[in-house]
Amino acid sequence: MTRGADSRYDKLLEDLQRIEAQVNRAMLRRGFDPAQVETTALPEPLSILAAERARICEELDLLRTEDSEMVFEMNSVEIKRIEDQLRRAFEGGAWHGPAVLEVLRDVDARAAAAHPISNAHSIWELVLHIAAWEGACRRRLEGDRAQLSDEEDWPAVTDTSESAWQAAKETLAEGHRELRKKILALDESRLDQPVMEGLSSVYITIHGALQHDLYHAGQIAILKKAVAS
C-alpha cells in the first residue's frame, strides 16, 4: 500500500478494535454471546456501533483488494510493455514511423480498393488480413487454435462503398482493442509457455501479431504512393 493507504488502514484497524471492544462489552452485559451480534435484535446505540463496525470492515476489505491489485500490477510490468508496443504499432507513437491507423488515416474507399501494383493485394485486402490475424492471436490466447482458411486469411472485398470501407476500419480497430484487453488480462507466468500445444509461446505469438501489423503497414504505405502516382 502507499504511505497514505497504510496510515488509513492502521487507523481503521484501531477504530475497529475500539468498536469491537464496546460491542463485546455491551453484548455481554445483556447476556448475549458477542459472536451473535449479527443475528440479535439490538437496541439503537448498539445497532449504531454494529453498523459502524460493518462499515469499517468493508473499507478494510476494499483497501486489501486495492493492495492486491497493486501487487498484480507490479507483477505485470512486462505484460503492459508488450501491450504498449502493440498499441504503438497500431495506433501511433512507434519508433519506426507511421503505425497502421496513421497510414490509413487519409485513405478513402477508392484508394483502398485499388490495385496499383500488379499481383499485389489492395489496401482494403490488407486491412481485412490484419484484422483476421489479430483476431487469430486473440483466439489463441483464449484457447482456440484459430487455423485460418484461405477465405478467412484473405477475405474478399465484395462492397467497395465508402460506408463499407468505414465499417472495415471500425472492425479492425475494435478487434485490436479486444486483443489488447486480452493481453492485459494475461498472467505474466504464461509468457514463455506455448500459447497452444505445438504452437509458439505466448510471448512470440503476441510479438508476431505486432510484427505482422508493422510489415503490412509498410505495404500499405507503398500502395498509397502507388495509387497517388
C-alpha positions in Angstrom: 0.0 0.0 0.0 1.0 3.6 -0.4 2.0 5.6 2.8 -1.4 7.3 2.9 -3.2 4.0 2.4 -1.1 2.4 5.2 -2.0 5.2 7.5 -5.7 4.9 6.7 -5.5 1.1 7.2 -3.9 1.4 10.6 -6.4 4.0 11.7 -9.3 1.8 10.6 -7.9 -1.2 12.5 -7.6 0.9 15.7 -11.2 2.1 15.2 -12.4 -1.5 14.6 -10.7 -2.8 17.7 -12.2 0.0 19.8 -15.7 -0.5 18.5 -15.5 -4.3 18.7 -14.5 -3.9 22.4 -17.5 -1.7 23.0 -19.8 -4.1 21.2 -18.5 -7.1 23.1 -18.9 -5.4 26.5 -22.4 -4.3 25.6 -23.4 -7.8 24.4 -22.0 -9.5 27.5 -23.8 -7.0 29.8 -27.1 -8.1 28.1 -26.2 -11.8 28.5 -25.5 -12.4 24.8 -22.6 -14.1 23.1 -20.7 -11.3 21.2 -20.4 -13.6 18.3 -24.2 -13.4 17.9 -24.2 -9.6 17.2 -25.2 -10.2 13.5 -28.3 -12.3 14.4 -29.5 -10.4 17.5 -32.1 -7.6 17.7 -30.0 -4.7 19.1 -31.0 -1.5 20.9 -30.3 1.6 18.9 -27.0 2.6 20.5 -25.6 -0.9 20.0 -27.1 -1.1 16.5 -25.3 2.1 15.5 -22.0 0.6 16.8 -22.6 -2.6 14.9 -23.3 -0.7 11.7 -20.1 1.3 12.1 -18.2 -1.9 12.7 -19.6 -3.3 9.4 -18.7 -0.2 7.5 -15.1 -0.3 8.7 -14.8 -3.9 7.8 -16.0 -3.1 4.3 -13.4 -0.3 3.9 -10.7 -2.6 5.2 -11.7 -5.2 2.6 -11.6 -2.5 -0.1 -8.1 -1.4 0.9 -6.9 -5.0 0.9 -8.4 -5.5 -2.6 -6.7 -2.4 -3.9 -3.4 -3.6 -2.4 -3.8 -6.9 -4.1 -4.5 -5.2 -7.4 -1.4 -3.0 -7.0 0.8 -6.2 -6.4 -0.8 -7.7 -9.6 0.1 -4.5 -11.5 3.7 -4.6 -10.2 4.0 -8.2 -11.4 2.6 -7.4 -14.8 5.1 -4.8 -15.9 6.2 -6.9 -18.9 2.6 -7.5 -20.0 2.0 -3.8 -20.0 5.1 -3.1 -22.0 4.1 -5.7 -24.6 0.6 -4.3 -24.8 2.1 -0.7 -25.2 4.3 -1.8 -28.1 1.3 -3.4 -29.9 -0.7 -0.2 -29.3 2.2 1.9 -30.7 2.4 -0.3 -33.8 -1.3 0.0 -34.4 -2.3 3.5 -33.2 0.8 5.6 -33.3 3.9 6.6 -31.5 6.1 3.8 -32.9 9.8 4.4 -33.3 9.9 3.2 -36.9 7.3 5.7 -38.3 3.6 5.6 -39.2 1.5 3.0 -37.4 -1.4 1.1 -39.1 -4.1 3.7 -38.2 -1.8 6.6 -39.1 -1.0 5.2 -42.5 -4.8 4.6 -43.1 -5.9 8.0 -41.9 -6.3 9.7 -45.3 -7.2 6.6 -47.4 -10.7 6.7 -48.9 -12.7 3.7 -50.3 -11.5 4.3 -53.9 -7.8 4.2 -52.9 -8.4 1.3 -50.5 -9.9 -0.9 -53.2 -7.4 0.0 -55.9 -4.8 -2.5 -57.2 -2.0 -0.1 -58.4 0.7 -2.8 -58.2 0.2 -5.9 -60.4 -0.3 -9.2 -58.4 -0.3 -7.3 -55.1 -3.1 -7.0 -52.6 -5.1 -3.8 -52.2 -5.0 -1.7 -49.1 -8.5 -2.9 -48.3 -7.5 -6.6 -48.5 -4.5 -5.9 -46.2 -6.8 -4.3 -43.7 -9.0 -7.3 -43.6 -6.0 -9.6 -43.4 -4.5 -7.7 -40.4 -7.9 -7.9 -38.7 -8.0 -11.6 -39.3 -4.6 -12.3 -37.8 -5.1 -10.0 -34.8 -8.3 -12.0 -34.2 -6.5 -15.3 -34.6 -3.9 -14.1 -32.0 -6.7 -13.2 -29.5 -8.5 -16.6 -30.2 -5.3 -18.5 -29.5 -4.8 -16.7 -26.2 -8.4 -17.8 -25.4 -7.5 -21.5 -26.2 -8.8 -21.7 -29.8 -6.1 -22.9 -32.4 -7.6 -20.4 -34.9 -6.3 -22.2 -38.0 -7.5 -19.7 -40.7 -8.8 -20.9 -44.0 -7.8 -19.2 -47.2 -11.1 -17.3 -47.2 -10.5 -16.2 -43.5 -6.9 -15.3 -44.2 -7.6 -13.0 -47.1 -11.3 -12.1 -47.0 -12.8 -11.0 -50.3 -13.9 -7.4 -50.7 -17.4 -7.5 -52.2 -18.6 -4.0 -51.4 -16.4 -1.1 -52.2 -18.6 1.7 -51.0 -17.4 4.4 -48.6 -19.6 3.0 -45.8 -18.3 -0.5 -46.3 -14.7 0.9 -46.0 -15.5 2.8 -42.8 -17.1 -0.4 -41.4 -13.9 -2.4 -42.3 -11.7 0.1 -40.4 -14.0 0.1 -37.4 -14.0 -3.7 -37.3 -10.2 -3.6 -37.5 -9.9 -1.1 -34.6 -12.5 -3.0 -32.4 -10.7 -6.3 -32.9 -7.4 -4.6 -32.0 -8.9 -3.2 -28.8 -10.2 -6.7 -27.9 -6.8 -8.2 -28.4 -5.1 -5.6 -26.2 -7.7 -6.3 -23.4 -6.9 -10.0 -23.7 -3.2 -9.3 -23.4 -3.6 -7.1 -20.3 -5.6 -9.9 -18.6 -2.8 -12.4 -19.1 -0.8 -13.8 -16.2 2.8 -12.9 -16.8 3.8 -16.5 -16.0 2.2 -17.6 -19.3 4.6 -15.6 -21.5 7.1 -18.4 -22.0 4.5 -21.1 -22.2 3.2 -22.4 -25.6 0.0 -20.4 -26.5 -1.4 -23.8 -27.6 0.2 -27.2 -27.7 2.5 -27.4 -30.6 2.5 -23.7 -31.3 4.9 -20.9 -30.3 5.0 -19.2 -26.9 2.5 -16.6 -25.8 5.4 -14.0 -25.9 6.3 -14.9 -29.5 2.6 -15.1 -30.6 1.9 -11.6 -29.4 5.1 -10.1 -30.8 4.3 -12.0 -34.0 1.0 -10.1 -34.3 2.8 -6.8 -33.6 5.4 -7.5 -36.3 2.7 -8.6 -38.7 0.9 -5.2 -38.2 4.1 -3.3 -39.0 5.0 -5.4 -42.0 1.6 -4.7 -43.6 1.6 -1.1 -42.5 4.7 -0.7 -44.7 3.0 -2.3 -47.6 0.0 0.0 -47.2 2.4 3.0 -47.3 3.9 1.8 -50.6 0.4 1.2 -52.1 -0.7 4.7 -51.1 2.2 6.1 -53.1 1.4 3.9 -56.0 -2.3 5.0 -56.0 -1.3 8.7 -55.8 1.0 8.4 -58.8 
